[in-house]
Amino acid sequence: MQHGKLRLGMVGGGQGAFIGAVHRIAARLDDRFELVAGALSSDPERARASAAEAGIARSYADWREMARAEAARDDGIDAVAIVTPNHLHAPVATAFLDAGIHVICDKPLAVSLAEGEALAQLARSKGRLFALTHTYSGYPLVRHARELVERGELGEIRVVQVEYAQDWLAEPVEAGGANRQAVWRTDPALAGPAGCLGDIGTHAYQLAAFVTGRRPDALSAELHTFVPGRRIDDHVQAMLRYANGARGMLWASQVASGAENALRLRVYGTKAGLAFDQEAPNELWFTPLGGAAERLTRARVKSPIAAHATRVPAGHPEGYLEAFAQLYKDAALQIDALNAGRAPPPESLLLTTVDDGVDGLRFIDAVLKSSAADGRWVKLAGA
């Protein structure tokens, strides 16, 4: 292992798992982690084959055994990446936190608010980093948008509009079991009670909160399932009320035919508005009241937090994998600081953590309650 590189383990993400491969690429992109151990499948043979394919030296068929064994090794892992179906996030994270190992977990944090709150408390008591991979907060221009809001460039925020549209579940692709992603993501026993809501609705919610620095204190929402026979929601829409008087709307859908990965945010204040489109992540539109629209581009904006998340010169596109890698880079900076007993560098503090995950679960909980009550306005826990 090269000097200064952290040792990483992975739970889940075996052969054929999309998100596991993304995490592995992201972890390696900035050369701050070396993936040395994994429990990539509960089937021992598939686990070994997956580990060999990914170049992972130590393979386990049981994540409990992995947590115990790695904690006991002098060269054991510093952190674990959890890329399992949602129902395993909390038990796996608990085992590794109890073993004193830092956690990097895919979202949503857990399948219930109670589970998420318990994880946050455990992470604090153990003094371990618990990062949550809300990918889109890693984009340089998303971070610059946040800075514009913080500097008051938009004035007082009035309107927040966020949407996330996909079409990959527009048909019953889970039927027959061939599409393994669709099978578990539409199974409430594995995904939890929130389908589209938990999968991409939480991304939309987190993006709006990250950029504006505000979370709604109440919402009115409706969940819907369009595909016959599906046991979990594939569409969500919500109206949002903020403490400062701002209003917002959020909708997320996985049955929006023709949509690819259309995550879009618009924020309007008393002085200006901004617009970000995830499918064109190297530009951000800023329009002052009564003025001309300004196209801001990555690597040209004068922003330290955007520069921290930028890797290549202006005009060379950066995208999804780099945004994902930014979370791993910031996690490495914070883990190094924790291990050395010093304060983490300020530029790493935009990393999304277990607390953001708890906030997302509060959003999910409120949407589920509102929808079950035919759209009744519901206060978010903690608001």
N, C-alpha and C positions, 0 to 999 in steps of 0.2 A: 504494500500500500504506500502511495506517495505521501510525503510529509504534509501534515495538515489536512489530509482528506478524511472525512468522516465515514464510518462504516454504517451501511444501510441494510436493513432487512425488509422483506416484503411479505405480506399475507394476502393471498388471493392473486388474481392477475395471471393465471396460467394460460396455456395454449388457447388461442381463440378469444381471449378477453381483451377488448379494445382498450379500456382505461388503464389496465396494467402496463401495457406497452407504452402508453403515453407517459405514465409516471416514470418508467425506467429511462426513457429518452430525456425527460425533463430533469431528472436527478443527475444525469451525467453531463448535461449540456455545458454547465459552467465548471465542470471538473472539481466539484466540491464534495461529492459523495462517491463511494465505491460500493456497489451492490454485492454483498458477500454471503447473504443467507436468505432463505425464503421458504415459506410454507404455501406454495402456489396452488396446491390442490389437496383436497382431503383424500384423494386416491394416491397411494404411494408411488405407483408407477408413473402416473401422469404428473405427479409432483416432480419426480426425478427427471422425466423427459423435459418438462417445462424449464426446470432449473438449468439443465444442460444447454438447452436452446438459448437461454438468456445469459449464459456464462456465469451462473451463480454457483459458488463453490460448495456451500452447505445447504442441503435440501432436507426439509422436514415435511412429514405428512400431517402433523398436528401442531397448530399454533400455540397451544398451551406448552407443549414440550419445547417448542422453539423459544418461547419467552424464558422458561426456566434455564435451558441450556445456554442461551446467549448471555444471560445475566451472570452466569457462573464462569464464563470464559474471560481470560485476560484480554483477548482480542475480540470480545463480543461486540455486537452492534451498538452504535450510539443512538440510532433512531430506527423506527419501523414505519413503513408506508402501508396503510390499510386500504386495500382496493377490493374488498369483498362486497357482496350484496348488503344492503342497508341493515338488515336484522343482525348482522354480526359486528357492526362497527363498535357498539358499546362493549360487548363482552371481550372482544379482541383488544380494544384500547385499554380496558381495565386491567387485563392480564399484563400487558407490557408496561403500563404506568406503575403497577404494583411491583414490577421487576426493576423499576428505576430507569426505564428506557423512554426517551423522547418519542413523541407520536406525530406523524403526518398522516392525516385521514382524509379520504374522499368525502364529499358531502352527499346527503345531509348527515349531520353529526350522529344522529340516532333515529329511532323510530318513535320516540315519545319525548315530550318535554322533561319528564321526570328523569329519564335516562341521561339526557343531555346535561341537566343541572348537576346530576351526580358525577358525571365525567369532569365537568368544570371544577367542581369542588376537589375531586381527587387529584387533578393536574396541579392545582394550586398547593395542595397539601404536600405533594411529592416534589414540588419545585421543578417540574419538567415542562418543557415546551410542548404544547398541543396545537399544531398548525392544522388548519382546515383548507382544503384546496379549492377555494373559490377563484377559479382560473382567471376570470376576466378582470379582476382587480390587479392583475399583474401587467396589464397593458400600460405602456408609458403614457399614452394620451388619456387613459382613464385616470391615472394618477395626476396628470396635469389638470384635468377637469376638476378633480377634487380640490386642487390648489387654487384654481380660479374662484371656486365657491368660497373657500376659506379666506381668501384675500378680499372678498366683498365685491368682486368684479361683476357679479350678477345682481347685486343688491339683495333685498329681502326675497327669499324664495316664495313663489306663489303657486306654481304648478309643477308637478312631477308626473311625467308620462313614461312608462316603461313597458316593453313587450318582448316576448320571447316566443317565436313561432317556428315549429318544425312540422314535417309531414311524415316522419318515418313510422308512426303508428296509425296512419290514416286507414289502414286495412288491418284485419285481425292476423298480423304476422306472427303472433305468439302461438297460434293454433298449429298443432302438429309438432311443436318443439324444436324446429330446425333453427330458428333464430333465438339463441340462448339469452342474448341481451333482452329481447322482448319478453321472453318467458318469465325471467325473474322480476323485471321491472313492472310487469302487470300482475304480479302475484302478491297480494297484500301480506301473505305470510313472510315473504322475503323482502319486499320493498317497504312495508309498513302501510299505514292507512292512507298515505298521500302518494298518488301516482305522478301525473304530470306536475302537480303541485310541489311534490318533494324533489322531483328530478330537475326540472328547469324553472318552476315558479320561484324556488328559493334563490336561483341565480339572478333572476330579474329583481327580486326584492333586495338581495345583497348589493347588486350593482347600484341601485337607486340610493340605498342607505350609505354606501361607501362614498359616492360622489357628493351627495348633498350634506352628509354629516347629520342627517335627520332620519328618525324612524317614526312611522305613523303611530298615533296613540289609539286609533280606532279604525275599524274597517267594516265594510259590508261586502260579502263575497258569495259567489255561486260556483260550485263544482259541477261538472257535467261529464257524462260518459257517452260519447257518440257511437262507438263501435259496439254493435249488439254482442252480448255475451261477455264483454270485458268486465272484470270485477273491480276495477279501480278507475279513478277519474283520468280522462285524457284531455281535459280542458278546464281552465280556471279563469275567472274574471273577478276583479275586486276594485271597489272604490276606497280611497284612503283619505283620512283626515289627520292633519298634523297639528301639534300643539301651538305653532305660531300662526295658525289660520290657513296654512297652505292646504291645497287639495291635490289629490293624485289619483291615477288609474293604473292598474296593472292587469295585464292579461298574458296568459301563457297557454299555448296549445300545441299538442303533438299530432293533431289531425288537420293542420292547415295546409291543404294540398298545394304543392308548388313551393312551399317554404323550405329552405335548407337549414340554416342555423341563424335565424334572423332575430338576434338580440339587439334591441335599440332602446336608447334612452334620450329623452328630451327634458330639459330643466329650464324653467322660465322664472326670472326674477323681476324686480322693479326696474333694473337697469339694463339687463341683457338676457339672452337665452343661449343655450348650448345644445348641441346634438351630437350623439355618438352612435355609430353603426358598427357592431362587432364584425360584420363581413367586410368592412373597410377600416381596419383598426389603426392604420397609419395616418388617419386624418380625424380632426375634431373641428366642428363648425361652431364658431362663436359669433353672435350677432348682437351688437349693442342696439338699444332702443332707438329707432329712427335712423340707424346707420346701415352700412353695407355688411353683408355676411363675410366673415374672415375664415379662410381655410387654414387651420393650423396643422402642421405636419410634424410627425415624430422626428426627433434629432435636430429640429430647427427651433422648437420652443425653448425659451430660456427658463428652465425649471430644473432645479437640482433633483427633485424626486423623479421627474421623467428621465433625466440623464442617468440616474442610478439603474433604471429599468431598460436602458437602451444599449444594444450590443453592436450594431453595425451602422455605417454612415447613412446620412439622409439619402432617400431615394432607393435604398435597398430594403425591400419589405421585410418587416418582422411580423410574426403572427402568433397563432395559438400555442405552438410548442414553446416559443420563447416566453410568452406570458406565463405558461405553466412552470417553466424553468425558473422564472423570477421568484415564485413562491419557495422553491427549493433553495435558491440562492439566499433569500432572506432568512429562511429557516436555518441554514448552515451558519449564517452570521450570528443568529441569536443563540444557537446551541453552543457554538464556540465561546461566546461571551458567558453563558451560564456555566459551562464547564470550567472556565477560567475565573469565575467569581467576579466578573466585571459587568458594567452596564452594556447592553447591546448597542451597536451603532444606531444613531437616530434614523438613518436612511432605511433600516430594516424594519422599522416599526409599523409599516403599512401592511405587513403580513396579516392575513386573516387567521383568526385563532378560534379556540374552543368557545370563547365568548361570542364571537360572530355566529358560531353554530347554534348556541343557545338562543340567540336572537332570532335566527331562522326558524327554529322549532317553535318559538312563541308566535311567529307569523303563521306557521302551519296550523298550530293549535287554534288560533283565532279564526282562520279561514274555515277549518272543519266545523267549529261551533256555529259560525255565522251561516254557512251553507246548510247545515242541518236544521237551522231555525229560519229557513226561507229568506236568507239575506239580512237577518237582523244585524244591526250595528253592534259590534263586539269590541270591547277594550282589549288591547294587547297586554298580556301579563308584563308587569314591570313598568308599564307606561304611567 
